[in-house]
Amino acid sequence: MPVIGGYDPTDKDNNGNEKTKWVTVTEFVSGVIKRKALDTVVRDGEGQIADPSKPTLQAGENHIGEVGGNTKILRMNPTIQTTLYTSGTVIGGLITLTEAMRKNAGTGLISNLVGRVASNVITPALEITFFSDNPSSSTVADGQTYILNSEDIDKCVATFNLNPSDYVLTGGTYRAKSSDSYQGVESISTSQNLYAVIVAKADVTFPSTKALHIKLDELRD
């Protein structure tokens, strides 16, 4: 059983020196020796703690720490056109991933990205780029040629690709898992949001306005 020791000012030897009193962890927790009576705490004879006062746990980010990860599943199902998207055009416009991060200025990893098309015919080649902030200086409207302005380059935090060879026909629809994985992402200091833009890498026509579904798994710090 581990023991905890400290100086007890109420118990002195013949020379007036405070004696060291040792108790089990269970006894200590139950209050056999009150914390106010301890000037120094030693665990198993090693590593002194200068202030043994009980920590106060608070809400928000003033915590001691977290055990394990914090996982979030994000989904994108943009409203798209049923007319031709030529190579290099934006599919569905700018997508806002609300509260994608755990906190403002949050960081994390996109570990996995899967696309599904509600069709047993098309296997679209797509590029999905994620941004830490709104790429407001770039051309990202649905059906427009994607133009990344130099002002927004630093906002790019991750890019995933879905290629025709990635697709597998399951349940009458095509599903593809990106070979890109574990890319770091972050949000700005005033937001938990991420932003995404889907771009056609080859000409494609979708069968319906909600035919494209993308899911990503995010490991959040």
Secondary structure by P-SEA (a helix, b strand, c coil): cbbbbbbccccccccccbbbbbbcaaaaaacccccccccccccccccccccccbbbbbcccccccccbbbbbbbbbbccccccccccccccccccccccccccccbbbbccbbbbbbccccccccbbbbbbccccccccccccccccccccccccccbbbbbccccccccccbbbbbbcccbbbbbbcccccbbbbbbbbcccccccccccbbbbbbbbcc
